[in-house]
Amino acid sequence: MRRLLLFIAVWSLTSSCNSKIEHESPLIDFTRTLEGKFSSKKQSVTDSGYASVCLINIPIWQDREGHWFYQELYDEKDNTSIYNQRILNIQKIDSTTITSTSYVIPNRKKYINAWKDISIFDQLTADSLKIRDGCDVYFKKKTSTIYHGKTKKGTCSSSFSNKISYTTSNVVISKNKITSWDRGYDINGKQVWGKIQGPYKFIRLAED
């Protein structure tokens, strides 16, 4: 009887661990693909309509629950010239969907180039962040190494301009490239902001 109870206890523990691993595995694969330093320099050379921009995705708060990233986009000629800064929270919401929820950082100038020393984020608490309501990007896995994500239409409001009613993001993440196409629309659904031609194409850079 004792052996039977011991077997059940061990099996339950193993089953629980396996379930956790199975649940976490897609998230880990996704975050590994997302992480890194990327550049649109190659695209800017062939198309003058696109700037040479550096995109950084770096994991933070690894001792806290969840998968958190600091994301920064800056001019490749001047890393203090910042296009955008966000905190991202990556979650698996069902068997086929992963979301990226973005947050506005308070006193964000303090965190410019913080990817050089992520310990600065220890001073920042999750509840001090402001969520960008309706701006979650929903990703689906297309191949073993490619994820396609987009926002829901009409839900992500914008503070860029009063002419913009809502914005959309369309993102493809693969092993060596991230493409990102952000666009803004007026109340009639006409595009009034963002590139017409297509997305920014960020190529993964080798680690320093």
Number of C-alpha atoms within 10 A of each C-alpha: 6 7 8 9 10 11 12 12 12 12 12 12 12 12 12 12 12 12 12 11 13 11 14 14 12 18 20 14 12 23 19 13 19 22 17 18 22 22 25 23 18 15 18 16 12 9 10 9 11 17 17 19 25 24 24 21 22 22 20 19 18 10 8 9 7 11 18 23 23 24 22 23 23 21 17 17 10 10 15 13 12 17 13 13 22 20 24 23 18 21 20 17 10 9 9 11 16 22 21 22 20 25 21 16 19 12 8 12 12 10 18 18 18 17 19 10 9 15 12 13 15 10 6 13 9 15 7 11 15 13 18 15 12 17 24 25 20 23 23 16 17 12 9 9 13 18 22 18 22 21 21 16 12 16 15 18 17 17 10 12 11 9 14 20 22 23 26 23 20 18 22 20 20 20 16 17 20 24 17 18 18 18 19 24 20 16 11 7 12 11 17 16 16 15 15 11 8 12 19 21 22 23 21 20 14 9 6 4
